[in-house]
Amino acid sequence: MATINPAQYVREVIGEVKKVTWPTKKETVVTTIMVFIMVILAAIFFSVIDLLLSAGVKFALGLGG
């Protein structure tokens, strides 16, 4: 395994970070809003599925009325 000195490592890390394409503020805000919307939609979806399965199990076991 090749050894690398700390100064060279830091130079290489800085060089790699300069290559990164950072998102703009607008892209970050839009993406964040999209994530929140998807989380809300997923929560609604799984809540509805949970209610349906719960009602189905209660009906099948004769516990619901």
C-alpha positions as CSV (number, residue, x, y, z in Angstrom):
1,M,0.0,0.0,0.0
2,A,1.4,3.4,-1.0
3,T,1.9,5.9,1.7
4,I,0.9,9.5,1.1
5,N,2.0,12.5,3.2
6,P,-0.7,14.7,4.8
7,A,0.1,17.8,2.8
8,Q,-0.3,15.9,-0.5
9,Y,-3.5,14.4,0.7
10,V,-4.9,17.9,1.6
11,R,-3.9,19.2,-1.9
12,E,-5.6,16.3,-3.6
13,V,-8.8,16.8,-1.5
14,I,-8.9,20.5,-2.3
15,G,-8.4,19.6,-6.0
16,E,-11.4,17.2,-5.9
17,V,-13.6,19.6,-4.0
18,K,-13.0,22.2,-6.8
19,K,-14.3,19.7,-9.3
20,V,-17.7,19.4,-7.5
21,T,-20.6,21.1,-9.1
22,W,-22.5,22.6,-6.2
23,P,-26.3,23.2,-6.5
24,T,-27.6,26.7,-6.6
25,K,-29.8,28.1,-3.8
26,K,-32.8,27.8,-6.1
27,E,-32.1,24.1,-6.9
28,T,-31.6,23.4,-3.2
29,V,-34.9,25.0,-2.2
30,V,-36.8,23.3,-5.1
31,T,-35.4,19.9,-4.2
32,T,-36.1,20.3,-0.5
33,I,-39.8,21.2,-1.3
34,M,-40.0,18.2,-3.6
35,V,-38.7,16.0,-0.8
36,F,-41.3,17.3,1.7
37,I,-44.1,16.8,-0.8
38,M,-43.0,13.2,-1.5
39,V,-42.8,12.5,2.3
40,I,-46.3,13.9,2.8
41,L,-47.7,11.8,-0.1
42,A,-46.0,8.7,1.2
43,A,-47.4,9.3,4.7
44,I,-50.9,9.7,3.3
45,F,-50.5,6.6,1.1
46,F,-49.3,4.4,3.9
47,S,-51.9,5.7,6.3
48,V,-54.7,4.8,3.9
49,I,-53.2,1.4,3.3
50,D,-52.9,0.9,7.1
51,L,-56.5,1.9,7.6
52,L,-57.7,-0.5,4.8
53,L,-55.6,-3.4,6.1
54,S,-56.8,-2.8,9.7
55,A,-60.4,-2.7,8.6
56,G,-59.9,-5.9,6.6
57,V,-58.3,-7.7,9.5
58,K,-61.1,-6.6,11.9
59,F,-63.7,-7.7,9.4
60,A,-62.0,-11.1,8.9
61,L,-61.7,-11.7,12.6
62,G,-65.2,-10.5,13.3
63,L,-64.0,-7.7,15.6
64,G,-65.5,-4.8,13.7
65,G,-69.0,-3.8,13.8
